[in-house]
């Protein structure tokens, strides 16, 4: 487990993977909030 964490936080590809996952989660939350708001407006 120690090697995995070192690889994830210590290398460029690990940090890029974390950024990508974070971006996907943030985009999903944004779309969920936007669509929920739009559906309650009367659409």
C-alpha atoms as a printed R data frame, in Angstrom:
   type eleno elety resid chain resno       x      y       z
1  ATOM     1    CA   UNK     A     1   0.000  0.000   0.000
2  ATOM     2    CA   UNK     A     2   2.915  2.315   0.725
3  ATOM     3    CA   UNK     A     3   4.267  1.850  -2.796
4  ATOM     4    CA   UNK     A     4   0.871  2.678  -4.295
5  ATOM     5    CA   UNK     A     5   0.582  5.938  -2.355
6  ATOM     6    CA   UNK     A     6   4.148  6.891  -3.257
7  ATOM     7    CA   UNK     A     7   3.387  6.199  -6.922
8  ATOM     8    CA   UNK     A     8   0.082  8.105  -6.791
9  ATOM     9    CA   UNK     A     9   1.340 11.249  -5.075
10 ATOM    10    CA   UNK     A    10   4.981 11.201  -6.095
11 ATOM    11    CA   UNK     A    11   4.963 10.794  -9.859
12 ATOM    12    CA   UNK     A    12   3.657 12.979 -12.653
13 ATOM    13    CA   UNK     A    13   1.332 10.298 -14.003
14 ATOM    14    CA   UNK     A    14  -0.095  9.673 -10.528
15 ATOM    15    CA   UNK     A    15  -0.861 13.348 -10.017
16 ATOM    16    CA   UNK     A    16  -2.384 13.545 -13.491
17 ATOM    17    CA   UNK     A    17  -4.612 10.589 -12.627
18 ATOM    18    CA   UNK     A    18  -5.744 12.289  -9.418
19 ATOM    19    CA   UNK     A    19  -6.470 15.514 -11.290
20 ATOM    20    CA   UNK     A    20  -8.462 13.621 -13.929
21 ATOM    21    CA   UNK     A    21 -10.562 11.790 -11.355
22 ATOM    22    CA   UNK     A    22 -11.195 15.026  -9.461
23 ATOM    23    CA   UNK     A    23 -12.209 16.801 -12.655
24 ATOM    24    CA   UNK     A    24 -14.651 14.030 -13.597
25 ATOM    25    CA   UNK     A    25 -16.258 14.085 -10.133
26 ATOM    26    CA   UNK     A    26 -16.524 17.891 -10.170
27 ATOM    27    CA   UNK     A    27 -18.028 17.871 -13.669
28 ATOM    28    CA   UNK     A    28 -20.572 15.243 -12.603
29 ATOM    29    CA   UNK     A    29 -21.591 17.263  -9.549
30 ATOM    30    CA   UNK     A    30 -21.918 20.416 -11.636
31 ATOM    31    CA   UNK     A    31 -24.090 18.665 -14.235
32 ATOM    32    CA   UNK     A    32 -26.229 17.055 -11.521
33 ATOM    33    CA   UNK     A    33 -26.834 20.444  -9.842
34 ATOM    34    CA   UNK     A    34 -27.581 22.139 -13.170
35 ATOM    35    CA   UNK     A    35 -30.024 19.441 -14.322
36 ATOM    36    CA   UNK     A    36 -31.744 19.290 -10.920
37 ATOM    37    CA   UNK     A    37 -32.274 23.051 -10.969
38 ATOM    38    CA   UNK     A    38 -33.548 22.932 -14.564
39 ATOM    39    CA   UNK     A    39 -36.000 20.106 -13.813
40 ATOM    40    CA   UNK     A    40 -37.480 22.009 -10.854
41 ATOM    41    CA   UNK     A    41 -38.008 25.120 -12.981
42 ATOM    42    CA   UNK     A    42 -40.746 23.408 -14.946
43 ATOM    43    CA   UNK     A    43 -38.917 21.691 -17.736
